[in-house]
Amino acid sequence: MTTAQAKVRARELLAEFDLTEAAGRLAKTYSGGMRRRLDLSASLIGRPAVVYLDEPTTGLDPAKRDDV
């Protein structure tokens, strides 16, 4: 994946996980749920064929759990 492709994919995932508004902030300023969504989005940046997740929605609020 080129740098340009990675940036496009990152923007897509930030939008998908409702993190666009926080994109310019340091991750250490994110809430726990936001960090969890960032973890999930980072795991998908390379478009893996298979992703194994252990309790991927732990730490997310109920509305975000439904989104994931």
CHARMM-style PDB file with segment names, atoms N, HN, CA, C and O in Angstrom:
ATOM      1  N   MET     1       0.847  -1.166   0.000  1.00  0.00      PROA
ATOM      2  CA  MET     1       0.000   0.000   0.000  1.00  0.00      PROA
ATOM      3  C   MET     1       0.897   1.235   0.000  1.00  0.00      PROA
ATOM      4  O   MET     1       1.836   1.325   0.792  1.00  0.00      PROA
ATOM      5  N   THR     2       0.614   2.165  -0.869  1.00  0.00      PROA
ATOM      6  HN  THR     2      -0.148   2.092  -1.512  1.00  0.00      PROA
ATOM      7  CA  THR     2       1.399   3.387  -0.916  1.00  0.00      PROA
ATOM      8  C   THR     2       0.988   4.312   0.230  1.00  0.00      PROA
ATOM      9  O   THR     2      -0.035   4.101   0.881  1.00  0.00      PROA
ATOM     10  N   THR     3       1.791   5.320   0.457  1.00  0.00      PROA
ATOM     11  HN  THR     3       2.622   5.491  -0.072  1.00  0.00      PROA
ATOM     12  CA  THR     3       1.474   6.297   1.503  1.00  0.00      PROA
ATOM     13  C   THR     3       0.146   6.974   1.207  1.00  0.00      PROA
ATOM     14  O   THR     3      -0.671   7.159   2.109  1.00  0.00      PROA
ATOM     15  N   ALA     4      -0.074   7.339  -0.032  1.00  0.00      PROA
ATOM     16  HN  ALA     4       0.589   7.188  -0.765  1.00  0.00      PROA
ATOM     17  CA  ALA     4      -1.330   7.995  -0.414  1.00  0.00      PROA
ATOM     18  C   ALA     4      -2.524   7.076  -0.177  1.00  0.00      PROA
ATOM     19  O   ALA     4      -3.559   7.518   0.322  1.00  0.00      PROA
ATOM     20  N   GLN     5      -2.385   5.801  -0.531  1.00  0.00      PROA
ATOM     21  HN  GLN     5      -1.545   5.442  -0.936  1.00  0.00      PROA
ATOM     22  CA  GLN     5      -3.462   4.837  -0.301  1.00  0.00      PROA
ATOM     23  C   GLN     5      -3.729   4.657   1.190  1.00  0.00      PROA
ATOM     24  O   GLN     5      -4.881   4.553   1.609  1.00  0.00      PROA
ATOM     25  N   ALA     6      -2.675   4.621   1.982  1.00  0.00      PROA
ATOM     26  HN  ALA     6      -1.738   4.706   1.642  1.00  0.00      PROA
ATOM     27  CA  ALA     6      -2.829   4.467   3.429  1.00  0.00      PROA
ATOM     28  C   ALA     6      -3.560   5.668   4.025  1.00  0.00      PROA
ATOM     29  O   ALA     6      -4.388   5.506   4.922  1.00  0.00      PROA
ATOM     30  N   LYS     7      -3.262   6.867   3.535  1.00  0.00      PROA
ATOM     31  HN  LYS     7      -2.589   6.998   2.807  1.00  0.00      PROA
ATOM     32  CA  LYS     7      -3.943   8.061   4.040  1.00  0.00      PROA
ATOM     33  C   LYS     7      -5.423   8.047   3.687  1.00  0.00      PROA
ATOM     34  O   LYS     7      -6.265   8.419   4.504  1.00  0.00      PROA
ATOM     35  N   VAL     8      -5.738   7.618   2.469  1.00  0.00      PROA
ATOM     36  HN  VAL     8      -5.054   7.316   1.805  1.00  0.00      PROA
ATOM     37  CA  VAL     8      -7.138   7.511   2.056  1.00  0.00      PROA
ATOM     38  C   VAL     8      -7.850   6.483   2.917  1.00  0.00      PROA
ATOM     39  O   VAL     8      -8.957   6.727   3.396  1.00  0.00      PROA
ATOM     40  N   ARG     9      -7.220   5.339   3.114  1.00  0.00      PROA
ATOM     41  HN  ARG     9      -6.320   5.141   2.725  1.00  0.00      PROA
ATOM     42  CA  ARG     9      -7.818   4.268   3.929  1.00  0.00      PROA
ATOM     43  C   ARG     9      -8.003   4.725   5.369  1.00  0.00      PROA
ATOM     44  O   ARG     9      -9.022   4.418   5.988  1.00  0.00      PROA
ATOM     45  N   ALA    10      -7.039   5.451   5.906  1.00  0.00      PROA
ATOM     46  HN  ALA    10      -6.211   5.701   5.404  1.00  0.00      PROA
ATOM     47  CA  ALA    10      -7.148   5.959   7.277  1.00  0.00      PROA
ATOM     48  C   ALA    10      -8.332   6.906   7.401  1.00  0.00      PROA
ATOM     49  O   ALA    10      -9.073   6.840   8.381  1.00  0.00      PROA
ATOM     50  N   ARG    11      -8.521   7.788   6.419  1.00  0.00      PROA
ATOM     51  HN  ARG    11      -7.919   7.841   5.623  1.00  0.00      PROA
ATOM     52  CA  ARG    11      -9.668   8.704   6.445  1.00  0.00      PROA
ATOM     53  C   ARG    11     -10.983   7.930   6.391  1.00  0.00      PROA
ATOM     54  O   ARG    11     -11.940   8.272   7.086  1.00  0.00      PROA
ATOM     55  N   GLU    12     -11.025   6.890   5.566  1.00  0.00      PROA
ATOM     56  HN  GLU    12     -10.248   6.612   5.001  1.00  0.00      PROA
ATOM     57  CA  GLU    12     -12.232   6.055   5.473  1.00  0.00      PROA
ATOM     58  C   GLU    12     -12.558   5.418   6.819  1.00  0.00      PROA
ATOM     59  O   GLU    12     -13.703   5.434   7.271  1.00  0.00      PROA
ATOM     60  N   LEU    13     -11.532   4.859   7.446  1.00  0.00      PROA
ATOM     61  HN  LEU    13     -10.602   4.845   7.079  1.00  0.00      PROA
ATOM     62  CA  LEU    13     -11.754   4.174   8.716  1.00  0.00      PROA
ATOM     63  C   LEU    13     -12.095   5.144   9.848  1.00  0.00      PROA
ATOM     64  O   LEU    13     -12.918   4.826  10.707  1.00  0.00      PROA
ATOM     65  N   LEU    14     -11.476   6.313   9.857  1.00  0.00      PROA
ATOM     66  HN  LEU    14     -10.808   6.571   9.159  1.00  0.00      PROA
ATOM     67  CA  LEU    14     -11.822   7.315  10.863  1.00  0.00      PROA
ATOM     68  C   LEU    14     -13.289   7.693  10.738  1.00  0.00      PROA
ATOM     69  O   LEU    14     -13.977   7.856  11.746  1.00  0.00      PROA
ATOM     70  N   ALA    15     -13.771   7.832   9.519  1.00  0.00      PROA
ATOM     71  HN  ALA    15     -13.213   7.700   8.700  1.00  0.00      PROA
ATOM     72  CA  ALA    15     -15.184   8.146   9.304  1.00  0.00      PROA
ATOM     73  C   ALA    15     -16.062   6.969   9.719  1.00  0.00      PROA
ATOM     74  O   ALA    15     -17.085   7.153  10.378  1.00  0.00      PROA
ATOM     75  N   GLU    16     -15.661   5.771   9.334  1.00  0.00      PROA
ATOM     76  HN  GLU    16     -14.830   5.621   8.799  1.00  0.00      PROA
ATOM     77  CA  GLU    16     -16.447   4.570   9.656  1.00  0.00      PROA
ATOM     78  C   GLU    16     -16.590   4.368  11.163  1.00  0.00      PROA
ATOM     79  O   GLU    16     -17.641   3.938  11.638  1.00  0.00      PROA
ATOM     80  N   PHE    17     -15.546   4.676  11.904  1.00  0.00      PROA
ATOM     81  HN  PHE    17     -14.692   5.026  11.518  1.00  0.00      PROA
ATOM     82  CA  PHE    17     -15.560   4.482  13.349  1.00  0.00      PROA
ATOM     83  C   PHE    17     -15.868   5.769  14.120  1.00  0.00      PROA
ATOM     84  O   PHE    17     -15.649   5.845  15.329  1.00  0.00      PROA
ATOM     85  N   ASP    18     -16.377   6.777  13.405  1.00  0.00      PROA
ATOM     86  HN  ASP    18     -16.554   6.715  12.423  1.00  0.00      PROA
ATOM     87  CA  ASP    18     -16.819   8.036  14.008  1.00  0.00      PROA
ATOM     88  C   ASP    18     -15.701   8.718  14.808  1.00  0.00      PROA
ATOM     89  O   ASP    18     -15.911   9.162  15.937  1.00  0.00      PROA
ATOM     90  N   LEU    19     -14.524   8.790  14.209  1.00  0.00      PROA
ATOM     91  HN  LEU    19     -14.352   8.429  13.292  1.00  0.00      PROA
ATOM     92  CA  LEU    19     -13.376   9.416  14.862  1.00  0.00      PROA
ATOM     93  C   LEU    19     -12.834  10.607  14.072  1.00  0.00      PROA
ATOM     94  O   LEU    19     -11.781  11.144  14.414  1.00  0.00      PROA
ATOM     95  N   THR    20     -13.533  11.018  13.033  1.00  0.00      PROA
ATOM     96  HN  THR    20     -14.389  10.582  12.755  1.00  0.00      PROA
ATOM     97  CA  THR    20     -13.041  12.088  12.166  1.00  0.00      PROA
ATOM     98  C   THR    20     -12.772  13.379  12.929  1.00  0.00      PROA
ATOM     99  O   THR    20     -11.744  14.022  12.719  1.00  0.00      PROA
ATOM    100  N   GLU    21     -13.680  13.755  13.805  1.00  0.00      PROA
ATOM    101  HN  GLU    21     -14.516  13.232  13.976  1.00  0.00      PROA
ATOM    102  CA  GLU    21     -13.512  15.008  14.549  1.00  0.00      PROA
ATOM    103  C   GLU    21     -12.313  14.975  15.488  1.00  0.00      PROA
ATOM    104  O   GLU    21     -11.739  16.020  15.795  1.00  0.00      PROA
ATOM    105  N   ALA    22     -11.935  13.805  15.941  1.00  0.00      PROA
ATOM    106  HN  ALA    22     -12.402  12.956  15.692  1.00  0.00      PROA
ATOM    107  CA  ALA    22     -10.819  13.670  16.883  1.00  0.00      PROA
ATOM    108  C   ALA    22      -9.501  13.339  16.187  1.00  0.00      PROA
ATOM    109  O   ALA    22      -8.488  13.131  16.855  1.00  0.00      PROA
ATOM    110  N   ALA    23      -9.500  13.286  14.871  1.00  0.00      PROA
ATOM    111  HN  ALA    23     -10.323  13.455  14.328  1.00  0.00      PROA
ATOM    112  CA  ALA    23      -8.325  12.831  14.121  1.00  0.00      PROA
ATOM    113  C   ALA    23      -7.079  13.673  14.386  1.00  0.00      PROA
ATOM    114  O   ALA    23      -5.970  13.142  14.330  1.00  0.00      PROA
ATOM    115  N   GLY    24      -7.222  14.944  14.669  1.00  0.00      PROA
ATOM    116  HN  GLY    24      -8.123  15.375  14.714  1.00  0.00      PROA
ATOM    117  CA  GLY    24      -6.072  15.801  14.903  1.00  0.00      PROA
ATOM    118  C   GLY    24      -5.560  15.797  16.332  1.00  0.00      PROA
ATOM    119  O   GLY    24      -4.546  16.427  16.634  1.00  0.00      PROA
ATOM    120  N   ARG    25      -6.257  15.091  17.209  1.00  0.00      PROA
ATOM    121  HN  ARG    25      -7.080  14.580  16.964  1.00  0.00      PROA
ATOM    122  CA  ARG    25      -5.847  15.040  18.618  1.00  0.00      PROA
ATOM    123  C   ARG    25      -4.917  13.863  18.868  1.00  0.00      PROA
ATOM    124  O   ARG    25      -4.918  12.881  18.127  1.00  0.00      PROA
ATOM    125  N   LEU    26      -4.130  13.981  19.919  1.00  0.00      PROA
ATOM    126  HN  LEU    26      -4.129  14.780  20.521  1.00  0.00      PROA
ATOM    127  CA  LEU    26      -3.294  12.858  20.348  1.00  0.00      PROA
ATOM    128  C   LEU    26      -4.180  11.744  20.887  1.00  0.00      PROA
ATOM    129  O   LEU    26      -5.178  12.007  21.559  1.00  0.00      PROA
ATOM    130  N   ALA    27      -3.818  10.513  20.594  1.00  0.00      PROA
ATOM    131  HN  ALA    27      -3.007  10.299  20.048  1.00  0.00      PROA
ATOM    132  CA  ALA    27      -4.617   9.370  21.038  1.00  0.00      PROA
ATOM    133  C   ALA    27      -4.717   9.307  22.559  1.00  0.00      PROA
ATOM    134  O   ALA    27      -5.708   8.799  23.084  1.00  0.00      PROA
ATOM    135  N   LYS    28      -3.718   9.809  23.277  1.00  0.00      PROA
ATOM    136  HN  LYS    28      -2.913  10.222  22.851  1.00  0.00      PROA
ATOM    137  CA  LYS    28      -3.765   9.752  24.745  1.00  0.00      PROA
ATOM    138  C   LYS    28      -4.868  10.643  25.317  1.00  0.00      PROA
ATOM    139  O   LYS    28      -5.215  10.517  26.492  1.00  0.00      PROA
ATOM    140  N   THR    29      -5.425  11.546  24.492  1.00  0.00      PROA
ATOM    141  HN  THR    29      -5.143  11.648  23.538  1.00  0.00      PROA
ATOM    142  CA  THR    29      -6.524  12.395  24.953  1.00  0.00      PROA
ATOM    143  C   THR    29      -7.885  11.772  24.655  1.00  0.00      PROA
ATOM    144  O   THR    29      -8.910  12.331  25.044  1.00  0.00      PROA
ATOM    145  N   TYR    30      -7.915  10.636  23.976  1.00  0.00      PROA
ATOM    146  HN  TYR    30      -7.082  10.183  23.660  1.00  0.00      PROA
ATOM    147  CA  TYR    30      -9.167   9.958  23.639  1.00  0.00      PROA
ATOM    148  C   TYR    30      -9.752   9.274  24.867  1.00  0.00      PROA
ATOM    149  O   TYR    30      -9.029   8.895  25.788  1.00  0.00      PROA
ATOM    150  N   SER    31     -11.059   9.126  24.866  1.00  0.00      PROA
ATOM    151  HN  SER    31     -11.647   9.434  24.118  1.00  0.00      PROA
ATOM    152  CA  SER    31     -11.715   8.344  25.916  1.00  0.00      PROA
ATOM    153  C   SER    31     -11.388   6.865  25.679  1.00  0.00      PROA
ATOM    154  O   SER    31     -10.839   6.500  24.639  1.00  0.00      PROA
ATOM    155  N   GLY    32     -11.724   6.038  26.638  1.00  0.00      PROA
ATOM    156  HN  GLY    32     -12.170   6.334  27.482  1.00  0.00      PROA
ATOM    157  CA  GLY    32     -11.455   4.606  26.503  1.00  0.00      PROA
ATOM    158  C   GLY    32     -12.145   3.991  25.298  1.00  0.00      PROA
ATOM    159  O   GLY    32     -11.547   3.196  24.573  1.00  0.00      PROA
ATOM    160  N   GLY    33     -13.398   4.356  25.085  1.00  0.00      PROA
ATOM    161  HN  GLY    33     -13.884   5.002  25.674  1.00  0.00      PROA
ATOM    162  CA  GLY    33     -14.137   3.829  23.939  1.00  0.00      PROA
ATOM    163  C   GLY    33     -13.556   4.297  22.617  1.00  0.00      PROA
ATOM    164  O   GLY    33     -13.512   3.543  21.645  1.00  0.00      PROA
ATOM    165  N   MET    34     -13.111   5.544  22.588  1.00  0.00      PROA
ATOM    166  HN  MET    34     -13.147   6.157  23.378  1.00  0.00      PROA
ATOM    167  CA  MET    34     -12.486   6.065  21.367  1.00  0.00      PROA
ATOM    168  C   MET    34     -11.185   5.332  21.079  1.00  0.00      PROA
ATOM    169  O   MET    34     -10.879   5.041  19.923  1.00  0.00      PROA
ATOM    170  N   ARG    35     -10.429   5.037  22.108  1.00  0.00      PROA
ATOM    171  HN  ARG    35     -10.678   5.274  23.047  1.00  0.00      PROA
ATOM    172  CA  ARG    35      -9.174   4.299  21.918  1.00  0.00      PROA
ATOM    173  C   ARG    35      -9.453   2.900  21.376  1.00  0.00      PROA
ATOM    174  O   ARG    35      -8.723   2.395  20.523  1.00  0.00      PROA
ATOM    175  N   ARG    36     -10.506   2.291  21.878  1.00  0.00      PROA
ATOM    176  HN  ARG    36     -11.098   2.702  22.571  1.00  0.00      PROA
ATOM    177  CA  ARG    36     -10.862   0.947  21.418  1.00  0.00      PROA
ATOM    178  C   ARG    36     -11.247   0.982  19.943  1.00  0.00      PROA
ATOM    179  O   ARG    36     -10.851   0.106  19.175  1.00  0.00      PROA
ATOM    180  N   ARG    37     -12.021   1.997  19.546  1.00  0.00      PROA
ATOM    181  HN  ARG    37     -12.343   2.709  20.170  1.00  0.00      PROA
ATOM    182  CA  ARG    37     -12.406   2.134  18.142  1.00  0.00      PROA
ATOM    183  C   ARG    37     -11.184   2.412  17.273  1.00  0.00      PROA
ATOM    184  O   ARG    37     -11.095   1.929  16.144  1.00  0.00      PROA
ATOM    185  N   LEU    38     -10.247   3.187  17.801  1.00  0.00      PROA
ATOM    186  HN  LEU    38     -10.319   3.580  18.718  1.00  0.00      PROA
ATOM    187  CA  LEU    38      -9.006   3.454  17.069  1.00  0.00      PROA
ATOM    188  C   LEU    38      -8.209   2.157  16.892  1.00  0.00      PROA
ATOM    189  O   LEU    38      -7.659   1.911  15.818  1.00  0.00      PROA
ATOM    190  N   ASP    39      -8.146   1.333  17.931  1.00  0.00      PROA
ATOM    191  HN  ASP    39      -8.594   1.533  18.803  1.00  0.00      PROA
ATOM    192  CA  ASP    39      -7.469   0.029  17.833  1.00  0.00      PROA
ATOM    193  C   ASP    39      -8.088  -0.828  16.731  1.00  0.00      PROA
ATOM    194  O   ASP    39      -7.382  -1.426  15.919  1.00  0.00      PROA
ATOM    195  N   LEU    40      -9.412  -0.876  16.721  1.00  0.00      PROA
ATOM    196  HN  LEU    40      -9.985  -0.390  17.382  1.00  0.00      PROA
ATOM    197  CA  LEU    40     -10.104  -1.677  15.711  1.00  0.00      PROA
ATOM    198  C   LEU    40      -9.845  -1.145  14.307  1.00  0.00      PROA
ATOM    199  O   LEU    40      -9.592  -1.915  13.380  1.00  0.00      PROA
ATOM    200  N   SER    41      -9.909   0.162  14.155  1.00  0.00      PROA
ATOM    201  HN  SER    41     -10.114   0.788  14.907  1.00  0.00      PROA
ATOM    202  CA  SER    41      -9.684   0.735  12.824  1.00  0.00      PROA
ATOM    203  C   SER    41      -8.243   0.513  12.367  1.00  0.00      PROA
ATOM    204  O   SER    41      -8.006   0.243  11.190  1.00  0.00      PROA
ATOM    205  N   ALA    42      -7.293   0.622  13.270  1.00  0.00      PROA
ATOM    206  HN  ALA    42      -7.486   0.841  14.226  1.00  0.00      PROA
ATOM    207  CA  ALA    42      -5.891   0.403  12.908  1.00  0.00      PROA
ATOM    208  C   ALA    42      -5.657  -1.039  12.451  1.00  0.00      PROA
ATOM    209  O   ALA    42      -4.822  -1.287  11.582  1.00  0.00      PROA
ATOM    210  N   SER    43      -6.383  -1.973  13.027  1.00  0.00      PROA
ATOM    211  HN  SER    43      -7.062  -1.772  13.733  1.00  0.00      PROA
ATOM    212  CA  SER    43      -6.216  -3.375  12.639  1.00  0.00      PROA
ATOM    213  C   SER    43      -6.770  -3.649  11.238  1.00  0.00      PROA
ATOM    214  O   SER    43      -6.445  -4.671  10.633  1.00  0.00      PROA
ATOM    215  N   LEU    44      -7.592  -2.755  10.728  1.00  0.00      PROA
ATOM    216  HN  LEU    44      -7.856  -1.925  11.220  1.00  0.00      PROA
ATOM    217  CA  LEU    44      -8.215  -2.958   9.419  1.00  0.00      PROA
ATOM    218  C   LEU    44      -7.576  -2.138   8.299  1.00  0.00      PROA
ATOM    219  O   LEU    44      -7.997  -2.241   7.147  1.00  0.00      PROA
ATOM    220  N   ILE    45      -6.586  -1.341   8.612  1.00  0.00      PROA
ATOM    221  HN  ILE    45      -6.244  -1.256   9.548  1.00  0.00      PROA
ATOM    222  CA  ILE    45      -6.025  -0.425   7.614  1.00  0.00      PROA
ATOM    223  C   ILE    45      -5.460  -1.144   6.397  1.00  0.00      PROA
ATOM    224  O   ILE    45      -5.553  -0.634   5.281  1.00  0.00      PROA
ATOM    225  N   GLY    46      -4.886  -2.301   6.594  1.00  0.00      PROA
ATOM    226  HN  GLY    46      -4.811  -2.715   7.501  1.00  0.00      PROA
ATOM    227  CA  GLY    46      -4.295  -3.050   5.482  1.00  0.00      PROA
ATOM    228  C   GLY    46      -5.264  -3.967   4.761  1.00  0.00      PROA
ATOM    229  O   GLY    46      -4.851  -4.764   3.919  1.00  0.00      PROA
ATOM    230  N   ARG    47      -6.555  -3.864   5.081  1.00  0.00      PROA
ATOM    231  HN  ARG    47      -6.890  -3.216   5.765  1.00  0.00      PROA
ATOM    232  CA  ARG    47      -7.599  -4.706   4.484  1.00  0.00      PROA
ATOM    233  C   ARG    47      -7.261  -6.200   4.596  1.00  0.00      PROA
ATOM    234  O   ARG    47      -7.206  -6.906   3.589  1.00  0.00      PROA
ATOM    235  N   PRO    48      -7.038  -6.671   5.819  1.00  0.00      PROA
ATOM    236  CA  PRO    48      -6.698  -8.086   5.988  1.00  0.00      PROA
ATOM    237  C   PRO    48      -7.853  -8.992   5.568  1.00  0.00      PROA
ATOM    238  O   PRO    48      -9.020  -8.629   5.717  1.00  0.00      PROA
ATOM    239  N   ALA    49      -7.528 -10.152   5.054  1.00  0.00      PROA
ATOM    240  HN  ALA    49      -6.580 -10.447   4.933  1.00  0.00      PROA
ATOM    241  CA  ALA    49      -8.549 -11.114   4.637  1.00  0.00      PROA
ATOM    242  C   ALA    49      -9.286 -11.681   5.842  1.00  0.00      PROA
ATOM    243  O   ALA    49     -10.488 -11.940   5.777  1.00  0.00      PROA
ATOM    244  N   VAL    50      -8.562 -11.873   6.942  1.00  0.00      PROA
ATOM    245  HN  VAL    50      -7.586 -11.663   6.995  1.00  0.00      PROA
ATOM    246  CA  VAL    50      -9.143 -12.434   8.152  1.00  0.00      PROA
ATOM    247  C   VAL    50      -8.607 -11.667   9.350  1.00  0.00      PROA
ATOM    248  O   VAL    50      -7.417 -11.361   9.419  1.00  0.00      PROA
ATOM    249  N   VAL    51      -9.485 -11.361  10.288  1.00  0.00      PROA
ATOM    250  HN  VAL    51     -10.452 -11.609  10.232  1.00  0.00      PROA
ATOM    251  CA  VAL    51      -9.082 -10.706  11.529  1.00  0.00      PROA
ATOM    252  C   VAL    51      -9.698 -11.491  12.676  1.00  0.00      PROA
ATOM    253  O   VAL    51     -10.913 -11.686  12.715  1.00  0.00      PROA
ATOM    254  N   TYR    52      -8.878 -11.937  13.599  1.00  0.00      PROA
ATOM    255  HN  TYR    52      -7.891 -11.779  13.567  1.00  0.00      PROA
ATOM    256  CA  TYR    52      -9.362 -12.623  14.788  1.00  0.00      PROA
ATOM    257  C   TYR    52      -9.399 -11.626  15.934  1.00  0.00      PROA
ATOM    258  O   TYR    52      -8.385 -11.018  16.275  1.00  0.00      PROA
ATOM    259  N   LEU    53     -10.555 -11.467  16.513  1.00  0.00      PROA
ATOM    260  HN  LEU    53     -11.379 -11.961  16.236  1.00  0.00      PROA
ATOM    261  CA  LEU    53     -10.730 -10.506  17.595  1.00  0.00      PROA
ATOM    262  C   LEU    53     -11.304 -11.209  18.816  1.00  0.00      PROA
ATOM    263  O   LEU    53     -12.208 -12.036  18.699  1.00  0.00      PROA
ATOM    264  N   ASP    54     -10.785 -10.884  19.964  1.00  0.00      PROA
ATOM    265  HN  ASP    54     -10.050 -10.212  20.059  1.00  0.00      PROA
ATOM    266  CA  ASP    54     -11.289 -11.419  21.216  1.00  0.00      PROA
ATOM    267  C   ASP    54     -12.068 -10.309  21.908  1.00  0.00      PROA
ATOM    268  O   ASP    54     -11.482  -9.357  22.424  1.00  0.00      PROA
ATOM    269  N   GLU    55     -13.377 -10.435  21.916  1.00  0.00      PROA
ATOM    270  HN  GLU    55     -13.853 -11.208  21.497  1.00  0.00      PROA
ATOM    271  CA  GLU    55     -14.263  -9.449  22.525  1.00  0.00      PROA
ATOM    272  C   GLU    55     -13.995  -8.043  21.975  1.00  0.00      PROA
ATOM    273  O   GLU    55     -13.600  -7.147  22.722  1.00  0.00      PROA
ATOM    274  N   PRO    56     -14.211  -7.854  20.674  1.00  0.00      PROA
ATOM    275  CA  PRO    56     -13.868  -6.583  20.043  1.00  0.00      PROA
ATOM    276  C   PRO    56     -14.681  -5.383  20.522  1.00  0.00      PROA
ATOM    277  O   PRO    56     -14.256  -4.242  20.345  1.00  0.00      PROA
ATOM    278  N   THR    57     -15.828  -5.623  21.119  1.00  0.00      PROA
ATOM    279  HN  THR    57     -16.174  -6.550  21.262  1.00  0.00      PROA
ATOM    280  CA  THR    57     -16.649  -4.489  21.541  1.00  0.00      PROA
ATOM    281  C   THR    57     -16.516  -4.167  23.024  1.00  0.00      PROA
ATOM    282  O   THR    57     -17.235  -3.306  23.532  1.00  0.00      PROA
ATOM    283  N   THR    58     -15.623  -4.832  23.715  1.00  0.00      PROA
ATOM    284  HN  THR    58     -15.040  -5.531  23.302  1.00  0.00      PROA
ATOM    285  CA  THR    58     -15.392  -4.519  25.125  1.00  0.00      PROA
ATOM    286  C   THR    58     -14.913  -3.077  25.238  1.00  0.00      PROA
ATOM    287  O   THR    58     -13.985  -2.667  24.542  1.00  0.00      PROA
ATOM    288  N   GLY    59     -15.544  -2.324  26.106  1.00  0.00      PROA
ATOM    289  HN  GLY    59     -16.299  -2.658  26.671  1.00  0.00      PROA
ATOM    290  CA  GLY    59     -15.155  -0.934  26.311  1.00  0.00      PROA
ATOM    291  C   GLY    59     -15.910   0.057  25.454  1.00  0.00      PROA
ATOM    292  O   GLY    59     -15.701   1.264  25.576  1.00  0.00      PROA
ATOM    293  N   LEU    60     -16.784  -0.431  24.588  1.00  0.00      PROA
ATOM    294  HN  LEU    60     -16.953  -1.412  24.489  1.00  0.00      PROA
ATOM    295  CA  LEU    60     -17.572   0.472  23.748  1.00  0.00      PROA
ATOM    296  C   LEU    60     -18.947   0.689  24.366  1.00  0.00      PROA
ATOM    297  O   LEU    60     -19.483  -0.193  25.038  1.00  0.00      PROA
ATOM    298  N   ASP    61     -19.511   1.864  24.134  1.00  0.00      PROA
ATOM    299  HN  ASP    61     -19.076   2.581  23.588  1.00  0.00      PROA
ATOM    300  CA  ASP    61     -20.865   2.106  24.624  1.00  0.00      PROA
ATOM    301  C   ASP    61     -21.836   1.336  23.738  1.00  0.00      PROA
ATOM    302  O   ASP    61     -21.482   0.964  22.620  1.00  0.00      PROA
ATOM    303  N   PRO    62     -23.059   1.090  24.219  1.00  0.00      PROA
ATOM    304  CA  PRO    62     -24.013   0.236  23.485  1.00  0.00      PROA
ATOM    305  C   PRO    62     -24.267   0.697  22.044  1.00  0.00      PROA
ATOM    306  O   PRO    62     -24.369  -0.145  21.152  1.00  0.00      PROA
ATOM    307  N   ALA    63     -24.369   1.983  21.794  1.00  0.00      PROA
ATOM    308  HN  ALA    63     -24.286   2.667  22.518  1.00  0.00      PROA
ATOM    309  CA  ALA    63     -24.628   2.457  20.431  1.00  0.00      PROA
ATOM    310  C   ALA    63     -23.468   2.119  19.507  1.00  0.00      PROA
ATOM    311  O   ALA    63     -23.685   1.715  18.365  1.00  0.00      PROA
ATOM    312  N   LYS    64     -22.242   2.278  19.985  1.00  0.00      PROA
ATOM    313  HN  LYS    64     -22.066   2.606  20.913  1.00  0.00      PROA
ATOM    314  CA  LYS    64     -21.073   1.975  19.164  1.00  0.00      PROA
ATOM    315  C   LYS    64     -20.909   0.474  18.975  1.00  0.00      PROA
ATOM    316  O   LYS    64     -20.392   0.039  17.946  1.00  0.00      PROA
ATOM    317  N   ARG    65     -21.336  -0.324  19.943  1.00  0.00      PROA
ATOM    318  HN  ARG    65     -21.756   0.029  20.779  1.00  0.00      PROA
ATOM    319  CA  ARG    65     -21.278  -1.774  19.792  1.00  0.00      PROA
ATOM    320  C   ARG    65     -22.110  -2.199  18.593  1.00  0.00      PROA
ATOM    321  O   ARG    65     -21.686  -3.039  17.800  1.00  0.00      PROA
ATOM    322  N   ASP    66     -23.307  -1.609  18.462  1.00  0.00      PROA
ATOM    323  HN  ASP    66     -23.652  -0.926  19.106  1.00  0.00      PROA
ATOM    324  CA  ASP    66     -24.161  -1.929  17.329  1.00  0.00      PROA
ATOM    325  C   ASP    66     -23.498  -1.526  16.012  1.00  0.00      PROA
ATOM    326  O   ASP    66     -23.622  -2.236  15.015  1.00  0.00      PROA
ATOM    327  N   ASP    67     -22.803  -0.401  16.003  1.00  0.00      PROA
ATOM    328  HN  ASP    67     -22.703   0.176  16.813  1.00  0.00      PROA
ATOM    329  CA  ASP    67     -22.123   0.056  14.789  1.00  0.00      PROA
ATOM    330  C   ASP    67     -21.025  -0.912  14.357  1.00  0.00      PROA
ATOM    331  O   ASP    67     -20.860  -1.197  13.171  1.00  0.00      PROA
ATOM    332  N   VAL    68     -20.277  -1.412  15.341  1.00  0.00      PROA
ATOM    333  HN  VAL    68     -20.410  -1.181  16.305  1.00  0.00      PROA
ATOM    334  CA  VAL    68     -19.181  -2.336  15.033  1.00  0.00      PROA
ATOM    335  C   VAL    68     -19.734  -3.649  14.550  1.00  0.00      PROA
ATOM    336  OT1 VAL    68     -18.972  -4.564  14.239  1.00  0.00      PROA
TER     337      VAL     68
END
